Amino acid sequence: MNDHGSTPALPPVVDRRTWQAQRDALLAREKAHTREGDAIAAARRRLPMVEVDATIEVIGPEGPVTILDVFEGRRQLIAYFHAWWPSRPAAEQCEGCTFFNCQVRELSYIHSRDVTYATLCKGPYEASVRYRNFLGLDMPWYSVEKTAAQLLEGRDWQVHHLVCYVRDGDRVFETYYTGGRGVEIMAPTHGLLDMTVYGRQETWEDSPEGWPQPWGDAENPEVWRTNGRPIAHWSRIRAGRSDELTP
């Protein structure tokens, strides 16, 4: 049942009382999961921090600025390190980073907590900001093409990362870091799909026999890309936006 055109299997049909009993049992597990998430967040707030050189430079719309400037005067900074494939066209840029970063839109609530959100792209500023504009994103965007290795000391800086910082005056400290599936917090799409009967429809998921799982199989190995492009590109292309990365 990995064919979009076939009729997928369905759950068994039961009466409302039977359904509610099973839903209530699952709700107990969901509440436990929420409480454990709260406990993990509490532990996260108690992590120590490590100092970062506040003079490390990034490139923004006005040229070189320091990582301290990226805070925009706020106390905290959430930075997403967007992967970049040098010399490749927009169609070949990172579909995962495109997927995650495209879903970070409304920043006013983050700002109300004295936090700035910014993208630190590992590509050159001019080309990568044109990619941002093609996608229609408006978060602060900087290039760390020359300094990603310093900011991500000891980590594989070529993949995507989400890093949290706090400043104390003119000093900058890293308080938290995650990568891989840890960045799923940026994508409400995943959480919403996880609530549906067919889930994300990806091959790795534990689903009943006959459930559609066309994403990630041999015919469609990419889960964030269709017809040679990151999925988010297609609506922009239809809208007539240019994806040219050079002036």
C-alpha positions as CSV (number, residue, x, y, z in Angstrom):
1,M,0.0,0.0,0.0
2,N,2.8,2.4,-0.8
3,D,1.1,3.7,-3.9
4,H,-0.6,7.1,-3.7
5,G,-3.2,5.8,-6.1
6,S,-4.3,2.7,-4.2
7,T,-6.9,2.6,-1.5
8,P,-5.3,2.4,1.9
9,A,-6.4,0.3,4.7
10,L,-8.6,1.8,7.5
11,P,-8.9,1.1,11.2
12,P,-11.7,-1.2,12.4
13,V,-15.1,0.5,13.0
14,V,-16.4,0.3,16.6
15,D,-19.2,1.9,18.6
16,R,-18.5,5.3,20.4
17,R,-18.2,3.7,23.8
18,T,-15.5,1.3,22.7
19,W,-13.7,4.0,20.8
20,Q,-13.8,6.4,23.9
21,A,-12.4,3.7,26.2
22,Q,-9.4,3.2,23.9
23,R,-9.0,6.9,23.4
24,D,-9.0,7.4,27.2
25,A,-6.3,4.8,27.6
26,L,-4.2,6.6,25.0
27,L,-4.9,9.9,26.7
28,A,-3.3,8.7,29.9
29,R,-0.1,7.9,28.0
30,E,-0.2,11.3,26.3
31,K,-0.5,13.1,29.6
32,A,2.4,11.1,31.0
33,H,4.4,12.0,27.9
34,T,3.5,15.7,28.4
35,R,4.6,15.6,32.0
36,E,7.9,13.9,31.1
37,G,8.4,16.6,28.5
38,D,7.9,19.3,31.2
39,A,10.4,17.5,33.4
40,I,13.0,17.4,30.6
41,A,12.4,21.1,30.0
42,A,13.0,21.7,33.7
43,A,16.3,19.8,33.5
44,R,17.2,21.7,30.4
45,R,16.8,25.0,32.3
46,R,19.3,23.7,34.9
47,L,22.1,22.8,32.5
48,P,25.3,24.7,32.9
49,M,26.5,26.9,30.1
50,V,29.7,27.4,28.1
51,E,31.2,30.8,27.0
52,V,31.4,31.6,23.3
53,D,33.7,34.3,21.9
54,A,31.3,37.2,21.5
55,T,33.5,38.8,18.8
56,I,33.0,35.9,16.3
57,E,31.8,37.5,13.1
58,V,28.9,36.7,10.9
59,I,27.8,38.4,7.8
60,G,24.5,40.3,7.7
61,P,22.8,42.8,5.4
62,E,25.2,45.5,6.5
63,G,28.3,43.3,6.3
64,P,30.3,41.8,9.2
65,V,28.8,42.0,12.7
66,T,29.5,39.9,15.8
67,I,27.4,37.1,17.2
68,L,26.6,39.5,20.1
69,D,24.9,41.8,17.5
70,V,22.7,39.0,16.4
71,F,20.9,39.2,19.7
72,E,19.4,42.5,18.5
73,G,19.6,43.8,22.1
74,R,17.6,40.9,23.6
75,R,18.8,38.7,26.4
76,Q,18.5,35.3,24.5
77,L,19.1,34.0,21.0
78,I,17.8,30.9,19.3
79,A,20.0,30.3,16.2
80,Y,19.2,27.8,13.5
81,F,22.3,26.7,11.5
82,H,21.0,26.3,8.0
83,A,23.0,23.8,5.8
84,W,24.3,25.0,2.4
85,W,25.6,23.2,-0.6
86,P,28.2,25.4,-2.3
87,S,27.8,26.2,-6.0
88,R,24.5,24.3,-6.2
89,P,21.3,25.8,-7.5
90,A,18.2,26.4,-5.3
91,A,16.6,23.2,-6.4
92,E,19.6,21.2,-4.9
93,Q,19.7,23.1,-1.6
94,C,19.0,21.3,1.7
95,E,15.4,20.0,1.7
96,G,15.5,19.3,5.4
97,C,16.6,22.8,6.4
98,T,14.1,24.3,4.0
99,F,11.4,22.2,5.6
100,F,12.2,23.2,9.1
101,N,13.1,26.8,8.6
102,C,10.0,27.5,6.5
103,Q,7.8,26.8,9.4
104,V,9.2,29.4,11.8
105,R,7.1,32.4,10.9
106,E,5.5,34.3,13.8
107,L,8.3,35.7,16.0
108,S,6.4,38.2,18.1
109,Y,5.7,35.6,20.9
110,I,9.4,34.7,20.9
111,H,10.4,38.4,21.1
112,S,7.9,39.0,23.9
113,R,10.1,36.6,26.0
114,D,13.2,38.7,25.3
115,V,14.4,36.1,22.7
116,T,15.6,36.6,19.2
117,Y,15.3,34.0,16.5
118,A,17.9,34.1,13.6
119,T,19.1,31.9,10.9
120,L,22.9,31.4,10.6
121,C,23.4,30.0,7.1
122,K,26.6,28.1,6.3
123,G,26.6,29.5,2.8
124,P,27.7,33.0,1.4
125,Y,25.4,35.8,2.4
126,E,24.3,37.1,-1.0
127,A,23.4,33.7,-2.5
128,S,21.7,32.4,0.7
129,V,19.7,35.5,1.4
130,R,18.3,35.3,-2.1
131,Y,17.3,31.7,-1.2
132,R,15.6,33.1,1.9
133,N,13.8,35.7,-0.2
134,F,12.7,33.1,-2.7
135,L,11.1,31.1,0.1
136,G,9.4,34.3,1.4
137,L,11.0,34.1,4.8
138,D,11.6,37.2,6.9
139,M,13.5,36.1,9.9
140,P,17.0,37.7,10.5
141,W,19.5,35.9,8.2
142,Y,23.3,35.8,8.5
143,S,26.1,33.9,6.9
144,V,28.5,31.9,9.0
145,E,30.3,30.5,6.0
146,K,33.7,31.4,7.6
147,T,32.8,31.0,11.2
148,A,30.4,28.0,11.6
149,A,33.2,25.8,12.8
150,Q,34.1,28.2,15.6
151,L,30.5,28.5,16.7
152,L,29.9,24.8,16.5
153,E,33.2,23.8,18.1
154,G,33.6,20.1,18.3
155,R,30.5,19.3,16.2
156,D,29.8,18.4,12.6
157,W,29.0,21.8,11.4
158,Q,27.9,20.7,8.0
159,V,24.5,19.4,9.2
160,H,21.6,21.3,10.7
161,H,21.7,22.5,14.3
162,L,19.5,24.5,16.7
163,V,21.5,26.3,19.4
164,C,20.3,28.5,22.3
165,Y,22.4,31.3,23.7
166,V,22.1,33.8,26.5
167,R,24.1,37.0,27.0
168,D,25.4,38.6,30.2
169,G,26.2,42.1,29.2
170,D,28.8,41.7,26.4
171,R,29.5,38.1,27.1
172,V,27.8,35.3,25.2
173,F,27.1,31.8,26.5
174,E,25.7,28.6,24.8
175,T,23.0,27.0,27.0
176,Y,21.6,24.3,24.8
177,Y,22.2,22.5,21.5
178,T,20.3,19.9,19.5
179,G,20.5,18.4,16.1
180,G,19.0,15.6,14.0
181,R,15.5,14.8,15.1
182,G,15.9,17.3,17.9
183,V,15.1,20.1,15.5
184,E,11.6,18.6,14.9
185,I,10.4,21.1,17.5
186,M,10.6,23.7,14.7
187,A,8.0,21.8,12.5
188,P,4.4,21.7,13.7
189,T,3.8,19.8,10.5
190,H,5.2,16.7,12.1
191,G,3.2,17.0,15.3
192,L,0.0,17.5,13.3
193,L,0.6,14.5,11.0
194,D,1.4,12.4,14.0
195,M,-2.2,12.9,15.2
196,T,-3.7,11.6,11.9
197,V,-4.5,8.0,11.3
198,Y,-1.8,7.5,8.7
199,G,0.9,9.6,10.5
200,R,3.8,10.9,8.5
201,Q,3.4,8.0,6.0
202,E,7.2,7.3,6.2
203,T,8.7,3.9,6.0
204,W,10.3,4.0,9.4
205,E,7.1,4.4,11.3
206,D,5.4,1.6,13.2
207,S,2.1,1.4,11.5
208,P,-0.5,-1.3,10.9
209,E,-0.3,-3.6,7.9
210,G,-1.7,-1.9,4.8
211,W,-1.1,1.7,6.0
212,P,0.3,4.0,3.2
213,Q,4.0,4.7,3.6
214,P,5.2,6.1,0.3
215,W,7.7,8.5,1.7
216,G,11.2,7.2,2.1
217,D,10.9,4.0,0.1
218,A,13.1,3.0,-2.9
219,E,10.9,5.0,-5.4
220,N,10.8,8.1,-3.2
221,P,13.7,8.1,-0.8
222,E,13.4,11.8,0.0
223,V,10.8,12.8,2.6
224,W,11.0,16.5,2.1
225,R,11.5,16.6,-1.7
226,T,9.3,15.9,-4.7
227,N,10.1,16.1,-8.4
228,G,13.7,17.1,-7.9
229,R,13.0,20.0,-5.4
230,P,12.3,20.6,-1.8
231,I,8.5,20.4,-1.4
232,A,8.2,24.0,-0.3
233,H,9.7,25.3,-3.6
234,W,6.7,24.4,-5.7
235,S,4.2,26.9,-4.4
236,R,6.9,29.6,-4.8
237,I,7.6,28.6,-8.3
238,R,3.9,28.6,-9.2
239,A,3.7,32.1,-7.7
240,G,6.3,33.3,-10.1
241,R,9.2,33.8,-7.7
242,S,12.7,33.6,-9.0
243,D,15.0,31.0,-7.5
244,E,18.1,32.4,-9.1
245,L,20.8,32.6,-6.5
246,T,23.2,34.9,-8.3
247,P,22.5,38.5,-9.2
